């Protein structure tokens, strides 16, 4: 769906006349500030959106063995995801049916769920395994095994991600995701493993954080060090229902390796050193998408590709070198064509809170989790994924930056991402100004952001304002 038609349902005046009041507030070029700052809008998300959407709880590799579990907390809910058998993953509301104590926290390995309050136990399939002194309930109604089992949450998998949905009547995961799979399945994301995993507490709304990575319009202002080798930095956005994507249309006069046109510098006759510098910079200062072997493989340009080679052909040679290195390492390489790479674009927002930047050898992903009671805070998680030879992947070590100012130290993980984190809190603080009424989103480069809020409004049922919401 092109940028010229993607938001017509919101911007067309005739449609607006029949649309709900909330829908009228969101335009391709405007998102009301209340979506980021209002406690009542946060409440609407909590009550009307999060219980009804498919959302990522973990990756399959986090559940390697029968009994492996991950606790997923969202708003005031807690869900435990567990591998029940070699081929079956299940999810349950994380609450003992006796007195309501949560059963798990974090992640780990178990043979049964065990409540440390009164020692009730549940089997991995959710059935009741032990009720201490069960005979004391003799004759009590609704006390059969079926009444006492853990309450199931719908679960599904795609691309190595494990999704959950609290709505028993929700559409199938495949339908919810469509058409994202058509664009991303060729990357074989399910064969990637964690390179690193970091969770950060950030002083901003979950949407403020997510939207820092939902467009590349910010590169010029936030990452100026990238411009000398970035090529043309102009992007365009596409929306696909509730999901969104941005991509680089491509400029044959300013390819990757050339300076951004904004610098008013000539395109070098030999792009090879700049391409090597670009891959090195991304690998060492972002530490995601490109792997060490990708950056090393690109160096072959200097000895195996002539400087006069056209940029498109040079890009194909680089990918060939990277593919050869990955295959030689045992990691493999997806059977993906240049057309599929082009069609996929750069960045995907899977509604509501997952963003992925795919590449054949690696990917960067983000997940934003709201604070249930404070619209000015969130937990923001960053995942670097990579292809590895079987058994060669590093041991998963989750890092937590949850202190009040720990986010300021993200440069120890990624210098580029630290620049992004430096924006988040200042954006949230700025949105509190009486002089700010809403985000003026770029209709061509940031329509993924406004489309995100249009989709949110569909779930919050178009409530016109925080005042109206409070009165309901």
C-alpha positions, 0 to 999 in steps of 0.5 A: 500500500503506497504512502499516497493512499495509506491513511485515506480512511483517516484524512478523507473529509467524508470518512471523518464525518462518519468516523469516531471522534478519536479517529478524527484526531489522528491524521497522517501529519498529526498525532495528539499529545494525549496519546503519549501523556494522558493517564486515561489514554494509558488506561484505555490501552490497558483495558481495551488494547493489550488484552486483545492483541497478539504480542511477543512474549519471548523467542523459542530459543529461550525455551530450549527444553521441556519445562523451560519457562519465561514470565511475560509481564504486560501492564497488570497482567502476568503470563507464563510461557512454558515448553510442555513437550518437544513440539508444544509451547503453552501459555497461562495466566501466571496466577495460582487458583487458590489465593492468587499468588503469582507462580513464576518470575523471570525465567528458568527450568521446572518440572511443575509449577509450584506455589510457594504460598500454600504449596499447590502444584500444577503440571506443565500442561496446566492441570492441577497436580496437588492441592494440600489437604484437598479433602478439606474442600469435600462437598464444595462446589466448582472444585473439580480438576477442571475448575482448578487448572491454570487458565490458558492464554492463546499462544502462537509462533512465527519467525522464532518469536513466541506470541501470546493473546489473552483474547480467546476469540482473537483472530489467528496469529497468521491473519493478524500478522499478514502480510508481514510474513510474505516480506520477512519469511525469506530472511529465516529469522527463526534460524537466528539466535541472540547476539545480545539482549538488553532491557532498559528502563526509560523515562518516556512513554512506550510509544515515544520509545518505540517511535524513535525506531519507527522511522529514519527521518531522525538520522540526520539530527541524531546520528550525523556521524553516519552521513559521510558513508550513508548515501541518500538518507531520504526514506519512504513509509508504507503501511499494511493495515495495523503494521508499518514499514519504511524503506530507502527508494534508492538514488543511483546518483548517491548509493550506499558508501557515498556521502549524504546529499545533505553534506554537499560533498562529491561522490567518490570515484572509489566507493570501496573504502567507504563501504568498508568503513560503513560496515565497520561502523555499524558492526562496532557502534551499533553491534547489530544487523551486520556481523563480524564476518560481514564486516570482514567479508566486505574487505574483499572488495579491495582485492577482488572488485575493481574500483570502477564497478557499478554500485549495484554490482558492487553491492551484489559482490558484497552480499556474495562475499558475506554469503560465502563467509556465513556458509563457510562458518556453518551458519548458513545463508537464507535463499533470498533474492535481491528482489526480496531484499528490496521488497522487504525494505529496512524496518518493520513495525509489527503492531503493537510493540515489536520493531525489526530491522532484518538482514540475511545474516542478522537482525535488530529488534525492539520491544516496548513495554508500558508502565501500567500506572505511569505514561512517562515511563516504560521498559524498552528491550533491544535484541541483536540477533545473528545466524550461528553455526549450530552450537556456536551461538553465545550463551544468552545473557540478559542484561538489565539497565533498570536503575533510574539513570542506567539508560545513560550507560547504553553506550557500553552496548551501542554508541548509536543506540545511546544517541537514540536513548538520549532523545527519548526522555527529552521528547517525553519532557517536551511533550509536557509543555503547554506549547505542544499540542501533538506530533507533526508527523512527516506524511511521507517518512513518518506515516508509520507513526501516525498509522500506529496511532490510527490502529491504536484508536481502533482498539480504544474504540475511538474514545474522544478524549481523556475526559470522556474516557474518565466518565465512562 
